[in-house]
Amino acid sequence: MDFKLFAGPEPEQVLNIARYTRETQSLDYKTGPALVVEGWYNDPSFKSSDPEALSPVRIGAMLTFLMFNNDKTHTALLGDATLTFQDRTIAMTTMTDERLKKRNLYGNQKDIRAATKHALTALRRAKQDPEFARTLWPR
């Protein structure tokens, strides 16, 4: 398994995600990568005032803007990628820590573990639901 972890200011992270997406897209022309982003929904029990906790929301918004920009100006910063938001509870309950450990995919970094859970959950959903698979890879 390969992964990239981007740090720094959020706009810089988004541009690095876009660059990596384009590099990956070029490996299979017209079949862009499926970007699966953690969907963040208002949870009344969430009591954090740490602005870092909302970083996924801001990054998701910037990626949404890049996808919008792809469609409107044909400036394909994300190439042929698709962007799908997935509820975090789906990923965290479908692909538990125990399941990651059984597959030797349990890493030390929480963010990488969460991304792995989202990726494996999205792949599982795509395997079970052809319509969802077409959402991720329309061509």
Residue pairs with C-beta under 8 A, 6 or more apart in sequence:
1 105
1 116
3 112
3 115
3 116
4 16
4 20
5 109
5 111
5 112
6 12
6 13
6 16
6 17
7 13
8 16
10 55
10 58
10 59
10 62
11 62
13 59
14 59
14 62
14 63
14 66
17 35
17 59
17 63
18 66
18 77
18 78
21 32
21 33
21 35
21 78
21 79
21 81
22 76
22 77
22 78
22 79
24 32
24 33
25 31
25 32
25 33
25 79
25 80
25 81
26 79
30 80
30 139
31 80
31 137
31 139
32 78
32 79
32 80
32 81
32 82
32 137
33 81
33 82
34 81
34 82
34 84
34 122
34 136
34 137
35 63
35 78
35 81
35 82
35 83
35 84
36 84
36 85
36 86
36 118
36 119
36 122
36 136
37 56
37 59
37 60
37 63
37 83
37 84
37 85
37 86
37 118
38 56
38 60
38 85
38 86
38 88
38 91
38 114
38 118
39 60
39 85
39 86
39 87
39 88
40 54
40 56
40 57
40 60
40 88
41 87
46 53
60 85
63 78
63 83
64 83
66 77
66 78
67 78
67 81
67 83
69 75
69 77
70 76
70 77
70 78
80 139
82 135
82 136
82 137
82 138
84 122
84 135
84 136
86 118
86 121
86 122
88 114
88 118
90 121
90 125
91 114
91 117
91 118
91 121
91 122
92 114
92 117
94 117
94 120
94 121
94 124
95 116
95 117
95 120
95 121
95 124
97 106
97 113
100 106
100 113
100 116
100 117
105 116
105 120
106 113
107 113
107 116
122 136
125 132
126 132
126 133
126 136
126 137
127 133
